[in-house]
Structure formats: C-alpha cells, structure tokens
C-alpha cells in the first residue's frame, strides 16, 4: 500500500463518490492484506493512520471488490484491528431498549 493522503482522497471521491470531509473513517487495505490505512477529516486537516501486521501468515479479513465495501460498526472495527473476521456469529447482538417512564 503506497498511496498517501492525496491518493486515498482521490479513491474516496472518484471510485466511491463519497465525501472525504465527512465524519467517517475510510479504511484501505493493501493487496496482500497485511497493511491497512485509515483516513479521516478532523476539521482542520486529515489524519492518516497506518497498521502493518508483523506476523508472516497474518492477514486482515478484507473485502476484495468495491461491491464488498461496507460500513462497519465499532465492534466490527475492533475485530478487524485484532485480526478477527468482521462477522462474529457468536457475538451478542446489541438491541435498542426503550423504556416507558411513568
């Protein structure tokens, strides 16, 4: 993964037709899925993050096509950074609980 800030912004706008100045963290992964970069706008400039896995056989669980790109929950992001699959079938699904106050 050799792209820097300008190259990643170009992908966000050109390939995905999204706004890089939104409140989103955009994640990108290298071809061999061992490096991940993140780009987010902080109001006064872009923050470029990078994580590279050190173990030889480790790979991020990453979509390979634009059609597989998706939004992640906070939990899914944490699992991704830990090297786990984004879908955790045994994870407890959080539900919104509504209370009636009397």
N, C-alpha and C positions, 0 to 999 in steps of 0.2 A: 504494500500500500504506500504509494509515493505521493499521493495528492496532498496538497496543502489546503489552506483556508479557501483561496480563490477557486481551486479546482472542485472542492466539495460544494461550495456555493453554486457553482455552475451546474453540478449534478442535481442539487436540490431544485433549482429553478427550471433547468432545461429538461431533465429526464422525468422528474416527478411533478412539475408545475406547482411547487409549494413555495411558501414564503419563508426564507431563511431568517427573517427578522421576527418570526412568531415566537411564542413562548415554548417552543419544542426543542428537544434534544434529538438531533439527527445522528444516527449511527451508521457507520460504514465498515465493511469488513474486507480484508484482502482476499486474494484468490485462494490461498491455501488455508484460510480461516484461522490463522494463528494470531493475527493482529486486528485490532478494532480501533476505529477513531470516532470521536464524537464532536459535534459542532453545535454550539448554541449561542444565541444572541443574548447579551447581558445588559442591554440598554445603552451602553457606551462603547461596546466593542464585542467581537466574537471571542469565545473561549473554545480552544481546540484541545481536546483530550485524546490520549492515546494509551492503549493497553496491549502489551505483547505477551503471549503465553511463553513461558520458558521451557516447558517440557516438550520433548521431541514429538510425542504422539498426541498431544493435546490439540483440540480444535474447538472453536466456538460453534455452537449449533446455530447455523445461519442460513437464511433463505438464499437460493441461488438465482432467482429471477425477479424482475420488477413486480410481477404479479404476486409473488410470495411476500412482498414487503407488507408490513403491518404495524399497527400501533401496539405498544407494549404497556402493560400495567407496571406499577412499581415493583411488584413481586416478580414478574417475568424479567424485568431488567436486572434485578438482583440475581436471579437464577442464571441468566445469561452471563453475567460477570463472574459467577462462580464456576462456569463451565458446564452447567446443567442444561437440560433440554428446557425450552421455553414453556412447553406444555407439561405440566406435572399432574398426571391423572389422580394422584392420591392427595393432592393439596386440598385443603379445606377452602371451599368457595365462600367468599365473603358476601353476605347479603345485607341489604339496607333494611334496618329495622325501624319501623315507625311506631311511635308511642302516642297514645291518646292521654292527654293530661286532663284530669277532672278537678 
